[in-house]
Amino acid sequence: MEHFDLCVIGGGPAGYAAAMRAIDLGKRTLLIERDRIGGTGIYNGALASKTLWEIAHRVSSTNELMRTRGREPFRLSWEEVGKAMNEAIFERKYLYACHMQMLTNNKVGTMLFKHERGTGSFLSNDVIRIQRPGFTADIKADHVIIATGSRPRTLPDIPVDEQHIHTSDGIFGIEELPKSIVIVGAGVIGCEFATIFSNLGGTRVHLIDRADRILPFEDADVSELVARNLERNGVIIHRSAKLDRIAVEDGQVRYDLTYTDGRTETVRVEKALISVGRTPNVEGLGLENTSVERDPVHGSIRVSGTSSSLPHIHVVGDATASNMLVNLGEMEGRHVVERIWAGKTEALSYDNVSTIMFLDPEVAGVGLNEQECRKRGIAYRMARIDYSCIARAIAMRRTKGCFKVLVTNDDDMRVIGMRAVGEHASSAIEAVALMMRLGTPIRELAELVHPHPSITEGVQECARMLLGRSIFKPDVFEDRMQCYTWTPTVSSAVSAA
């Protein structure tokens, strides 16, 4: 029976990162993947959906210019959109394929790394069976990392057929752009697809939200800004709505809603997208043959960080049933390997992780937002500036958005969170994320010389506001700038120094 230092089950972003880090440390590693290396991170997740967003964003920007010139809107067929998406997928797939081929042809790689296509399942705590048509093999491993990813969660009363009613995986398989679509679920994925379809034009988008506002985990001003832009783009948001029934009738999707005020509504559309989260892939792993503890209700693996109840079996990425993001999965995969063989002792921290939501406008964040601070009773100072005050945004003609910076309510004023809403949001967030990691006071950001014109000048102006040194004064531009202090007992304006 072949023996490995590490067996990784699942070749998505988390599993692949873990395998590559193990090779760095000279460990003999087996990577088992049943389908395609790269997983959801390439084929029906991050890369595919973000390619769609980029295309739709360009179409929308072009059409804004067309409208100001009185010209007909620019349109792309779904075939053209899909071709561009598939080209992007192929490029990323090709990178993985070339890397693995050259790695396995490399002398060191040949000794340390092995890839097997098939399913991996436990026969015991340390024996894994690999199976594919016409092939079965058993191996032993000192450590096992489960990185089997996730799939879209479905609802018991909604008959998903991937013809009329789709999941967020199946929606990529549509053959033409629908004239209308309803999206069930107003979280990140639902709002991203609402943005994509509405920006492409030609599709009437309905978005069902059980809460009174979309993206309820974000501050109200952020979620309302996104909602206004979606509605301006023709999206119909059904707020505080309960979905009573959804079904396919005469080739259309009919859905019935009840609102909190007692109103009811019936709407018919061409397609439906169910976007209510994802569930980890742990079925078929043979966990019943191990001593790994599982949740008795959901069947998911009980984890503490990335550790299961057995010290040599680890769980990373979407399989943990939390933090389902590519960058976090990769971070977890590397962390596990370093904890086992590189002497890493510190716990994995998610405190300063940067995130981005591909909406209109895009939303990036790091650290805490206002509602999280208030929920925890953390005093803070906040500065907010609209994009309409930033020269680069004005030059780009993209003034929808804002920066919000939160700092500690003390003399040091260290950053505890930031939200960027608008063009270049993801680029603007990184300097602040680094400041948070290093504990750098906000005055350092205020004194940097930023390139001009640049979007990041808005972040600097927030820092200056907090120090009472801003070029534009918040008490003059009250509709575009805000600066105040919040404590658990009182909220007051920050006076200029």
Secondary structure, DSSP 8 states (H G I E B T S, - for coil): -EEEEEEEE--SHHHHHHHHHHHHTT--EEEEESS-TTGGGTTTSHHHHHHHHHHHHHHHHHHHHHHHTT-------HHHHHHHHHHHHHHHHHHHHHHHHHHHHSHHHHHHEEEEESEEEESSSSEEEEEETTEEEEEEEEEEEE---EEE---TTS---SSSEEETTGGGG-SS--SEEEEE--SHHHHHHHHHHHHHSS-EEEEE-SSSSSSTTS-HHHHHHHHHHHHHTT-EEETTEEEEEEEEETTEEEEEEEETTS-EEEEEESEEEE-S-EEE--TTS-GGGS---B-TTT--B--BTTB-SSTTEEE-GGGGSS---HHHHHHHHHHHHHHHHS---S----TT--EEE--SS-EEEEE--HHHHHHHT--EEEEEEEGGG-HHHHHHT----EEEEEEESSSS-BEEEEEEESTTHHHHHHHHHHHHHHT-BHHHHHHS---SS-TTHHHHHHHHHHTT--SS-TTTSTTTEEEEEE-SS-EEE----
